[in-house]
Amino acid sequence: MIRLLVVLLAATLLGCAAMEVTRDPASPFFVIPEGSVIELHQPLEIRPGTARTWLQRGRVAAGHDWYAPSCNLEIRTLDRERSQMVQPGTFVIRRVQQMEEWVELPRPEVQLAAVGFGVGLGLADYDDGGVMGMWRGYHLWLESEEQPDVLRMTCKGAFAPAWEARPPSLDDLRAIFGEIATLHLP
C-alpha cells in the first residue's frame, strides 16, 4: 500500500511539474497570459445543434483529429434550428484555465506482441483492458462587448499517453489559427 501511495504521489508531482506555467514563449509549458487578444479575421459558422466550431491546421474543421493540436470556439447559446455566426472582431482573454481530459480507448481486437519495458498500476478492478490517454490544454475565457455570446476558446495538444501529452505551444496555436485568427500577446 505504501508503494502505491509513493507512486501516486510521484505521478502527481510530475504532472504538476509538467503543467508548470512559464513566461517564456519558446517553452512547451508557456501558457497564454490573461490580457492577450484573439483577433478573428473571418466569420465562423456554428452549426445548428452545437455551440462550437473546431479550428485545426489553419482551417475550420467538421470535427477534430485527436492526434493533432486543435482549438474550438464556443458560444453560450445553443440553437437547434439555425446556424449562428461569430463575426470578425477582437476578443480579450480574461481568464486562462489549465485543463486535462482523460479518455480510455477500448483495447483493439487485434493485438501485436512487443518487447520492451513498461510500468503499470492495477488499481482494484478498474482496469477493463482499455488504453488510457489524455489531452492537455487550456480554456481561454473570452470577452467582447460587440459579441457577448462568445464564451471561450478551448485549445488542446495532441491526444497522447500522459507522459507524452502537452498543451499546445505558441507555434501550435499559430498553426491552428492559420489565416483565420491572430493571437496578440500583451
Secondary structure, 3 states (H helix, E strand, C coil): CHHHHHHHHHHHHHHHHHCCCECCCCCCCECCCCCCEEEECCCEEECCCCCEEEEECCEEECCCCCCCCEEEEEECCCCCCCCEEECCEEEEEEEEEEEEEEEEECCCCCCCCCCCCCCCCCCCCCCCCCEEEEEEEEEEEEECCCCCCEEEEEEECCCECCCCCCCCCHHHHHHHHCCCEEEECC
